[in-house]
Amino acid sequence: VASEDLAWLLPLLGPPLIAASARRRAALGLDEDLCARGIRAIRDMLTACGPLTRAELVDRLTARGIHLVGQARPHLIRRAALEGIVCFGPDRGAEPTYVLLDDWVDRGRTVSRDAALAELARRYLAAYGPAEVEDLAAWSGIGIREARIGWEQITDELIAMQTADNVAWILKERALWLDEPPLAHPPFVRLLPRYDTYLLGYRDRGLIVAPQFARCINAGGGIVHPKLLADGRAVGTWSGTRRRDGLAVVVKPFDDLAPEVRPGIEAEVADVGRFLGMNATLHIMKSS
């Protein structure tokens, strides 16, 4: 997040993220009283002697009688970050440190909540349009009521377009996209990594991956596998394994791939190898 956007983004996105992880914090023994005491102590410690690593924060919390075990440690620091108290500071060797947010950045301008919701909707559509208000709610976590408040404030900036199953919306400034010719062949092929934002911006991913293959990419538990795209549609998954002689890339297509897709996959694999500075080889499995 750009620091100049923090003052309006954090009050929108922090509270729903805090609420969403309440059950997990409770399971870790982080009740509201302990969180409040721990965050006050973190603020005092960083004021007095920041930056501090996570281990240093935990040691000092223990000395103050606040004992954290396992995942309770990062979850308390995460809560402090979502409340706008801490952020990452300068690395100390391989270890990140934490500092007080207000010591580290200028948060930028504050705006009214309605103005912030409108700006969030505008930014979302600039990145993910065409989309629907339900997609904005699912992506941001702010909930459908507040998503609609933001959406309704920018309706004069939007135009509707028909998708396969519904009506979606884009910003008017993107209207020229609708006049672009279809993608030329050979197909536009990409190997996308885990959790790539292309797939994460929508409530319903049916335009990107056919429903019968959705669980091949996201079987549950929050895991989103790397995917193979051809002309914007997911047509398989892939994985890469580092070996002594280089990188072995295995592609698992959902269905038989058109012959013209293979050169695009080969080019993508070569580019992954180039980026990693190693030889990369491709193996395409038979579709199941």
N, C-alpha and C positions, 0 to 999 in steps of 0.2 A: 504494500500500500504506500502510495506517495505520502510523505509527511503532511503536505498541505491539505490532504483529504481526510486526515485522521479525525479532526474535530467533529465532522458531521457523520463519518462512517462508524466510528466506534460506538457512539450511543445507539445507533440502529442495530448493529450486528452483535455487539457484546452481550446484551441482556438475553436474547434468544439462545445464544450459544451457552451461556451460563445455565439457563434453565434446562436446556437439552441434556446437559451432563450432570444434573442434580442426582439422579439415581446412582450413577457411577461414583460420584464423590461420596455419597452416603455409604456405599459398599466398601469404600476405602477408609471409612472412619472420619471423613471430613464433613462434620456437621457445620451449620452456619456459624456457631460460636467459635469453633476452632478455625474456620476460614478467616473470620474477622480478626481474631487474635494473631493468626499467622501473617496475614497481609499487613497489619499494623507493624508487626515486628520486622517484616521484610522492608517496609518503607523506612523504618528507623535505621536499620542496618545499612541500607544503601545510601541513606543520607549521610551517615557517619563515615563509611569506609568503602563505598562502591568504587569501581565495579567489582562484583563477586561472581564466582562460578556457582553452579548448582550445588556442588559438594560443600563449598564454603557457606552458602546460605543454609543448607541443611544442618551443618555442624553448629552454626550460630543459633539456629532455631532450637536445636537439642539443648544447648546450653541455657536457653530461656525456658526450658520445660515443655517445648512443643516437639513431640517425637513423631516423626514421619517415617513410614516404612514403604518400600517398593514404589508403586505407581502413585501413591499419595503425594510424593515429592513433586513430580512434574505437574500434577493436577492442581496443586496449590499455587504454583508459580503461574500456570496458565490462567487460573482464576484472577490472579493479581494483574496479569496482562490484559485480560478482557475487561477489567475494571479501570484500565487506563493508568495503572500504577507503575508497571515495569515494562521494559522491552529489552531486546538483545543489545548488548554493548560491544566493545571491541573484543575480538578473539584473544585468548591468552594461549599461544601455541595452538594446539588442536582443540582446546576447550573454549566454548562460547562463554561469555559473561553476561550478567544482567545489570542494568542501570535503571535509575528512575527515568521514566518516560519524559517528564518535563525538564530534566537535566540534559536530555539527549537531542530532542527535536522540538521545533516549533510546530504545534499541532495544527496551525492554519486557522482559517476563519470558521466561526460557528454560524449556523443558520437555524431557522425554525425547523421543527420536526417535519412539517408538511413539505417544506422546501427540500429537506434532505431526502425524503421519500421520493419526491419527483426527480431529483438528481440521480438517485439510485436506479429508478426505472429507466431513465434516459441512458445512463452508462450501460445498464444491462442490455438494452436493445441495441446499442451501438456495437456490442460484442457478440450477442447471441440471436438477434433478430434474423428471420421471422420467428416470433414466439408469442405466447399468450400470457396473460397475467398470472395464471396458475403456475407457469414455468418460473416466473420471477419469484413467486412465493416459495416454491420448492427449492430453488437455487440459493436464495438468500437466507431462508429460515425465518423471515420476519412475519410470516403468516399472511393469509389471503386478505384479511381486512385491510391491513396496512399496505399491502402490495397494491390493492385497488385504489387507495387514497393517492399513492404516488402516480399510478397509471392514469387515473382520471385527470390529473393536473397537466398531462402532456398529450392528451388525445388530439389536440390540434397540430401536433408535430408528427402524427402517425398516419400511415395509410395501411389499409387492409389488403391481404392477398389470400387467395384460396390455396390451401394445401390439399393433399390427397383426401383427408378426412375432416378438415375443419377450416376455420378462418384464423390466420395468424397475422401479426403486425410487424411492420418495420418502420424505422424512422424515414420521414419524407426525404431527408438528405441522402438516403440510400436508394432512392427510387430508380436511379439509373441501372441498378443491378437487375431490375426486372426486364430491361431491354437487352441484356447481354445474351449473345447466342449460346446455345447448349455447348457443354464442354466438348472440345474436339478430341478425336481419338488419335493416338492410343489413350487408354484410360488414365486418369489422374490417380496415381497410386501413392499411398503413404503408409508407413509403419508408425503407429502412434504408441507412446509409452503408457504404462499404468497411469490411471487417474488423469489422463489428458483432458483438458477442459472442454474439448470438442464434445465429449459425451456427457459431461457433468452439468450442463447448463439447463437441463429440461426435466420437467416432471415425467413426460412421456417420451421415450427415446425411439418410438416406432419409425420416425423418418430416417433414423440413422442405422438401426439394427432391427431386422425382422423379428417379431415377437418369439418365434420358435427357436431363435438362436440367442435370445437375450441372456439366458442363464449361462451360456458359454463364456460371456464376457463378465457378467456379474451374477455369481451363483449365490450371493448373500454374504453376510458378515462384513460388508464394507469393502470387499476385495474387488477391484476393477482390473481385469487383465489387459495386457497390451493387445492392440487390435490392428488388423489389416483393413485399410480402406481402399475402395476402388470407386472413383467418381462420387465420393462423399458417403458411400454406404459401407457398413462393416460387412466384410465377406469372409472373415476368419480371424484367428488369433495367432500370436507368434511369441517366441521366447528366444533369448540369447544366452549362451553359456560360454564363459571364458575358459579356454583351454591353453595348453602350452603352445600350440601352434596357431592360436588366434581365437576368433569368435565364431562359434557355431550357431547359426540362426535357423530355427525350425519354425516353419509356417504350417498351421493347421487350418485349411479352408473349411468353411461350413458346407460347401457344395463344390462341384467341379468348377474350376476356374476357367474362364475364357482364355485361349492361348495368348491373346494380346496383353493379358495382365502380367504374365511372367516377366517380360523385360522391365516393367515398372518395379516389380518386387526386387529383381536383381540390382537395379540401380539404387533402390533404397538400402539394400543390404550393404552394397559397396560404400554408400555414404555413411552408414553407421560405423563401418570399419574405419573409414577415413577419419571420422570424428574421434574415435577411440584410439587411433594410431596403431591399428593392428589389421591383419588379414581377416576377412570375414567370408565364411562359406555358407551356402544356402542349401537347405533340405526342405522340400515341400512334401508333406504327408498326403496320403490319399484321403479324400473326404469320407466321413463316416456315414 
